[in-house]
Amino acid sequence: MVDSTDSGVSEHRPRKRRTPRSERLPEILQVLAETGSLDVGDLSARFGASAATLRRDLALLEEQRLLTRTHGGALPQGLATELPVRYRENRSRDAKRAIAREAVRRLPVGPHVIALTGGSTTSEIAKELPGRPDLTVVTNALNIAADLAPRPRLKLVVVGGVARPRSYELVGPWAEHVLASISIGTALVGVDGLDVTAGLTTHDENEARTNRAMIGRAQRVIVVADGSKLGQVALARIADVHEVHEVITDRSADTAVVSAIRAAGVRVTVVEPKSTKD
């Protein structure tokens, strides 16, 4: 028997998994938001990718005006801290899908009008909607509208407005004018932050106003937010927490924040995500 250690034959060690680009890009932006700068060498060690691959990633993000490349790394471009929705979809996906399924179970039987704001969790709700002929969906999110448009049994209402490239939402006076003429049964609202004192918040003031108009036309308001959003406060206030009937989140949410929301008289449902690896 030959001893590989004596013969100079190296042992076979498992290679570090290389993170695919779909996961790398949002994490690169998240690291940049948290640290304020990026180093290609550090990113290479983090993701198991070559320096050349990481430089191509940074070049792509720079083309999208999400960062500014430097010698050996990158810096934030402007003061933007909001991740584009396309880079948020893969984060906490199992939790968002579980939240979406729970939200769809809240819809009553029979004719009903629901409203969906933009966001990665509300996008998952759109994918879970049954093809009911008695369901009308109102949305200001272009990506959600694109997902629902091919469903012939479902009535889709898209409000007008000016598109926000980071969230794909149509916002502004035109959107608010259309919403003012619609009666909504259930509004399913995505947020960037949910705090008992600050209420529902998002990164953009125009988006906040349009979402506020949607909430104002709804008989019932359900906030759908994974645990990372609870306890956070973003720039623009959408509504007070007392305007919400229920919050659906996942078990990663801070239990103290969940308790505080419940103490404010709001129902909170905590779901258990089912891993896609199971």
N, C-alpha and C positions, 0 to 999 in steps of 0.2 A: 504494500500500500504506500502510495506516495503522499507525504505530508506537504500540503500546498504552502505552508508557511516556510518550510525549509527549501522547497524547490524554487521559490521566487514567484510562484503563481499567486496572484492576489485573490483575496476572497471576493465573492460576488455580493455586493451590497445593494440594497434597493435604492434606485435613483429617486431623488426628490421629484414629486409630481409637479409638472409644469402647469401653472395656472393658465387656463385659456383666456384669450383676449376679452371675451364677453364678461369675464369676472375681473380681469386685471384693470380695465379702464375705470369702472366705477370705484374700485378700491384705490387706484392711483389718485383720483380726485378727492376721495375721502381723506387719504393721508395728507394730501396737500392742504385741505381745509383745516386739518387738525394741527399740522406742524408749521405751515407757512412756507415750506420749501421742500424740494425733492432732490435726491442724489441718485443718479443712475446706478452706481455701484450698490447702494442700499436696496434699490428696487430689484436689481438682478438677484441679490441674495434672497429677498423676500418672496419673489415669484418663481424662482428657478428658471428664469429666461435670460438670454444673452443680452449684453449691453446694446448690441445693434437692434435687437427686437424692442427693447425699452425705448430707445431713441425714436424708433418708428411710431411707437405708441404716443410718445410725447409730441411728435410732429403732428399726428392726427388730431390730438386734443388742442394743439395750438391753432390748427386750421379752423377748428370749431370755436375758437376764441374762449377756451376754457382755462388756459394757462399761457405763460410766456416762457419759452425755453431759454436756458442759460448754458454756459459752458459746464457740461457735466451734470445738468439737472434742469429744474424748472421752478418758477415762482407763480403765485396766483396772478390772474389778469384782472385788474380792478379789485373791487370789494365783493365780488360774487361768491356766495357760499351755498347757493342752491344747486343741487345736482340735477341735470336734465332728467326728465322722467324715463328716457330710454336707458339711462345708466342706473336707475333705481329699481328696475323691474326684477333683476336677479337677486337683489338684497332681501333676505328674510322671505324668500318666495313661498316656502312651505307655510309659514305663519300667515302670509297674506291670502293664500288660497283657502286656508282653514277659516279665516275671518270672512272671506267672500262667501263661502258655502253657508256659514251661519247667518250672514246678512240676507241671503236669498231666502232662507227658511222663514224670515220675518215677513215676507210679502204675503198679503192676504189672498184668499181665493176670490176669483171674480175680477171684474174690470177694475184696474188700478193704474194710477199714474205715478211713476217714480222719477226721481231726478238724480243724476250722477255728476258730481264735480269731477275735475281731472285728478290724476294721481295714479300711482302704481297699484294701490289696493282697490280703488274703484275700477281700474282696468280689469282686475281679476274678477270682480263682480260681473262685469259685462260678459265675460267668457262663461260664467256660470248660469246666466239667465236662461230660464226655460223658454221654448218657442211658443209662448202662449198668445193666442189671438186677441186676448182681452187686456194685454199689457202695453202701456204706452211709456216710452222712455224719453225723458227730456235730458239733454246734456249740453254742456258748453265745451266738451273735450273732443278735439278732432280725431284723436286716435281711437277713442271709444266709439265715436260715430262711424268710423271706418270699419270697426269690428262688427257693429250691429247692422249696418246698412244692408248686407246680403241676406238678412233674415226676413223673409217676406211676411211671416205671420206676426211680426212685431212692429208696432207703430213707433217710428223714431222722429223726434222733434229736436232739431239742432238750432240753438240760439245763434244770433249773429254776433259780431264784435270783431275786435282786433286780436290776432293770434299771438300768444306768448310762446316763443320758441323753446323755452325750458320746460314748460308744463303742457304744451299743446292746447291750452285753454283759450277760448274766445272770451274776451273781457271788455269792459267799458260800457258807455251809455247805451249802445245798440243792444247788447246782451241784456242789460238791465231792463230796457224797454220791453223786450219780448217776454222776459220772465214776469213782468208786472201784469201780463195778460193771461197767465197760465195758473191753473189751480193744481197743486201737487199733493199727492197723498203721502208719499214717503220720500224724503230727501236723504240720500246716502252720501255723506260728506267725508272727503279725505282732508287731512290737515298736515301741517309741518310741525305743529306743536299743540299740546293740550295740557293746560294747567288750570287748577281751580281758580286762581286769582286772575291770571291773564286771559283765560278762556281759550277759544279756538284761534289759532294764529297761523299765518302763512308768510312767505317771503316777500310777496308783492302786494302793494296797497290796492292796485286795480283789481287784481284777482280776489282780494279779500272783499271788496265791495260787491263784485258780481256774485260771489258765493253767499254773501250776506243777503242779497236780493233773492237768491234761490231758497235759502232757509226761511225767509220771511213769507214765502208763498206755500210752505209745506205744513201739513197737519201734524206730521211726525218727523222728527229729525234723528237720524242714527249716524254717529261718527264711527268710521271704520279706520283704525290706526294700529299698526303693530307696536309692540312695547317700547321701541326706541323713541316714539313720538311723545309718550306720556311723560309729563314733567318738563318738557321742553317749551321754550317760548321763542317764536320767530318775530319778525319785524312788525307785521300788520295784523291787527285784530279782526277776526271774522265775526265772532259772536260771543256772547257770555255763555258759560257752561250751563247755566240754568235754562237756556233755550234748547238744550239737548235732552231728548227722551231716553236715549240709550247710547252707550259706548261699547263697541265690540273690539276687543284686543286679544293678545295672546299671553302666554304664561311668562314671557320675558319682561313684561311690564313690572315696574317698581311697585311692590305691594303697598307701600305707604301712599303712593300717588293714587292707586286704585281705591284704597280706603278713603282718601280725602274726597275723591269724586263721588263715591257712594254716600259719604256723609253730607254732601251738598244736595242729595236727593236725586241723583242720576243713577239709573240702572247701569251696571257694568257687567258684561259677559266676557269671561276669559276662556278662550278656546285652547285646545291642545293640538298643535300642528302635527300632522302626520308626515314624517320624512319620506321623500321620494326614494330614498335608498333602502327603505324597509321592504 
